[in-house]
Amino acid sequence: MRNLRGWVLALVLAVLIASVAYFGQPKQDSPEHNSNSDAANGTSAARFFAQAMGHPTSQIEGTFSPSSQNGLMFVFTPTSPYTADDADQTASWVRQGGVLIYSSEQGDPQLDRALSITRDSGFVSSETEYANPVLEGVTTVSGGSLAVPFLASAAQVPILRSSSGYPLGYIQKLGSGIVVVLADPLVLCNGYLDKTDNGRLLSDLLGLVGSNSDVAFDEYHHGLILSDLAPQAWVTTPWGAAILWFLVAVFAGLLLRGRRFGPLIQRPAEVARADAEWAVAVGELLRRSGARALTLGMLATASERAVALRTGLPAQPRDRFWNALYARAPELAGELAEAERALYGSAGGRAVERRTALAWTRLPPGARAPPAIKDLGGSMTGSTTMTAPDFYARFREQLVKAVVGQEEAIRLCAVALVSQGHILLEGVPGTGKTLLAKAIARVLTLEYGRVQFTPDLMPADIVGTAVYDLVNRTFTLRKGPIFTNVLLADEVNRAPAKVQSALLEAMEERGVTLEGKQQPLPAPFFVLATQNPIEYEGTYPLPEAQQDRFLFKVRLDYPLPDDEMEVLKRWEAGIELRDPIKAGVEPVLGADDIEACRAQVAKVVLDEKIRRYIVELALATRNAPEIALGASTRAEVLLMLASRALAAFEGSEFVTPDHVKTLLAPAFRHRLVLRPEAEVGGQTPDSVLEAVASRVVPPR
């Protein structure tokens, strides 16, 4: 009975091993671009694509014979060479009316001879291939990194060229048939059909024959390849099964014959060790073997991970960890950075010990975390009682390190941020519009995204779209760059109105509609858009509905001469103001700080007389003879919210008429449409608003 149990156990193990060997193998690569392979460089998708278009498909195996006349045949990278008879037979089949799609990296000598194909001796870039107009609807296709170009004759019309102009594909009329030769088969492979116009190229090639014509794939000349040696292949052969069962029998025999010699020796229990201990132990081993760079990298990673665990910060991404650490615990960050410099500057010894002490994950008994870390509560300042004046002081303190002479713009950006509004920055080139936006994103420890608006931009490039996954055969949602906290829309007036309108829903509703479903945007969401007011060639003026979404239109004028002198001095001192990080701007405010400041703003008292004053100012713009279109109701609401924020920044407990008048021009100037006679008379929205404000009596 005991022996029977052993044989049953051996049989179960044998079946388990055979199952794992047969079914548990990963998908193999397909360098020959097999039409049965679902790998990224396989061509099974091309076969399914042809079937979806109504073409009967087949695979040439066993003996080589081209498909029926007036059909289409794909030949991908022959690994078993064509004979002279096979090549001549293929060329004859084409001359009688067949269509051949021949795609190979290096080509086949006999088939190249039969089709008069001449290949160059060097390689050119094929990541982006440009199509000639002969291909309808195909502009560019994406392929591998390098390909061997062709030396096309007069009868061979190029259809694809590299970025340097070399032919990477051509079409040729041969007798009654057609030959299409491609230098890079990857443009038709599974993992590339969803790139640029690759799928359209495949559709055009299949369109060279009738809708019911046969489409064949030459698998005969792929021969025996590496994937044929996989366990799935040899296990099913008689000799392979014999070897497998022999190995199973040997394993089962050893298992049944096994004996225990003496009593069992208990394994000692493992002692939990800190990350720093593992780092030092492995580091010393690697250092002795000469792997110094790897040693230092492991020590640095383990130490930073342990410090992140102590402080409650995410260890990845690494740059964000360091930025947050400097803001939350500057002393600890400085000590860790100094230890890292010492570590990389020496071979070990005291530097290793110093980092070990910093990274130790177990605090001594009774020890307490530093106050700046313990009382953090998610706030970058280490305090849960963030006041509005403190918020603005920290915001301005960092921005003036990079942006010089634009105090009003900095103040308005801070007001818009806590008022949940958006900013339209307008100014001549070189006055710091993009720099201001980048510096604001740097000050806030939030996600930052940038979109460079161009005339060929599409709405899907901003909000995202659904992409068909050829491998999983499902649609997946690919979100656009608008899914961020701080969005820089650079040169927003260079894109057409339909692209600008993609921001309408996002700026007002804090969400976008993708595939019929509302997708919320991360909170907070803040848009900083820039535009050039003097260059109108190739630009599209923002529509009134788009401009009305912005809280302020901030004009960045030339700085004063003293401020420009300061800019030159900083550059001369080696401070690159184009980069906020190099200018010394640090992330000091987080999402919790913004929410705390908004809570302070909500406590500011707004008297009934101030609300009436705001409404009267808006009515005055609508009734002014110089204005064709006055301020909207949204303008009144945003001016009210912004006035409360400005009052809070100044430490006031209530809104005054001066707060309203200060923000009147930036809040209304982009919402007004002047009459032609007013523009001819040299009036501007700011001058008209100044006159309007003088007509309305402020409350006392």
C-alpha positions, 0 to 999 in steps of 0.5 A: 500500500505504501509503494502504491501511494508512492507510484500515485504521487510520482504519476501526479508529479509527472502529469504536473511537470508535463502540463507545466512544460507544455502549457506554461511556456511564454509566447515566442518571438517571431523574427520571420513575421509568421502569420500564425504568431500573435507576437508584436513582430508577428503578422496574425493581425494582417491575416485577420484584417484580410478576413474582416475585409471579406478575403478568403485567406490561406497559408502556403505550407508543405509544398510551394505553390502561389495562390490562385490567379488574380489573388494576393500573396504576402512574403515576409522575410524568408528564413528558408531561401527561395530556389531559382525555380521557386523565384521564377515561378513566383515572378511568372505568377505575378506576370499572369495577374497576381499581386505580390507583397514582398517585405524583408529586411535583407531580402532573398537572393533568388527572389530579388533576382527574379523581381529585379530588386536592387538594394543599397549597401547601407542602413537608413532610419526607418522609424518614420517613413513618409508616403507618396501621394500614390497611397490614398490617405497614408501620410506617414508609417512607423517601423523599426529603427533601421532599414536597407533602402532600395535603388529604384529603377524608372519602372519602380515607383517609390511609395515610402521614403525615409526622412532623408529621402531614400526609397523604403518601398516601391510599387511596380507593374510586372506584366498583368500583375503588381509587385509591392516591395517593402524594406521594413516588414514591421510596418505591417506587423501586429505591434505597429498597425495601430501606429500613425497610418500603418493600418491604412497602408495595410488596407490600401495593399489589400485593396489592390485585389478584388473584395473576394480574391484569395489572400495567401501567406507564404509560410513554406519559406519560413522553414524550421525556426527557433520557435519550432524548438519550443517544448510545445513542438518537441513534446508532441513528437515520439522521441520528445515524449520518450525523453520527457517520460524518461526524465519523469521516471528518473525523478520518480525513482529518486523520489521513491528511493530517497531516505532520511539519514539521522534526525531532522535539523531545525532551521534557525528562525530568520531575524528581521533586518532593516533595509540599511543592514541589507544595503550595507551587507550587500554593498560590502560584498559588491565593493569587495568584488569591485562593483563600486557604482552598483554598491553606491546605488544600492546604498542610496536607494535603500537609504532614501526608501527608509527615510521616505518610510519615516517621513511618510513621503513616496520614494518614487519618483525620486525627484519628487521625493527630494523636492518634498523632503526639502520642503517638509524637513530641510535639515534632514534633507540637507544631512541626507544630501551631504551624506550622499555626496560624501558617499559618492566621493569616497570608497566607504568607511565613515560615509557608509556609516553615516548613511546607515544612521540616516536610513535606519528604519527603527527609531530608538525607544521613546524617540519622536519624529521632528515637529516639521514631519510629525505635524505635517498633515499633508501640508508642505508648510508643516502647519495645518493653520495656513493663513491666506497672507502666509500662502501669498507670501510663500507663493511670491517668495519663490516666484520672484526668484525666477520672475523679475519685475512682474509683481502684479502678474504674480499677485493675480495668479495667486488670486486665480489659484485660490479662487478656482479660476484660470489665467490668460497670460498675454505679452510680447515675446521674451517677457516671461509668460512661459517662465511664469507658468513653469515657475508656478508649477514648480512652486506647487507640488502638483502634477504639471502638464504642458501642451504646445498649441500648433495649427495641426493640433487636434482635440483628441491630442488634448483630452485623449481618445479610445485606442484599439488594442490589437493584442487584447482586441479591446478599446482602451482609454488613453487620457490626454495631457489635460488630466493634470493639476497645472496645465500650461496651454502655450500659445493657445491662439495658434490652434484652430477654434475647434481645438481651443473649444476642447478646453471649454468643458474642462475649464468650466466643468472640471471634467471632459467627455470621452467615449460618451462618459464624463471623466473628472479631472484631478483636483485642483485644476488650474489652466495657464494659457499664453498668447502673443498679442502682436503676431497674427499670422498663423493664429486664431483669435480666441472666441468670446466663449473661450475667453469668458472661461478665464478669470483674468487676462494678465498682461506682461509688459516690459519690466522697468529698467532697474528690473532688467538690470537685475535680470542681467546681474542674475544671468551674469552670476550664473543663475539661469532664469529660463529654468525655475529649478536652476533659479532656486524656485522650490516646491513649498505649497501643496494641495492641502495648503491651497484648500486651507487658504480657500477656507480662509478666503471663504471666511472673508465678509462680503457686504450687500453693498459690495455685491450691489457695487459689482452688479452696477459695474457690470451693468455700466459696461453693458450700457456704455456707448463705447462697448458693444458687448459688456461683462457677463454674469459669470464675470460678476461671480468671478470678480466677487470670488477674486475680490474676497481672495485679494482681501484675504491676502492683504489680511482684511476680514472684509471686502472693500470697494478698492479690492473690487476696483483693483481687479476690475480691469484684469477680470473684465478686459477680455470679456468686452467687445468695443464698438468700431468707432471706439477702437478707431478713436484709440480707446482700449478696454482698460481705458473704457473700464477706467471711465466706467468705474468713474461713473459708478459711485462706490459704497461708503 
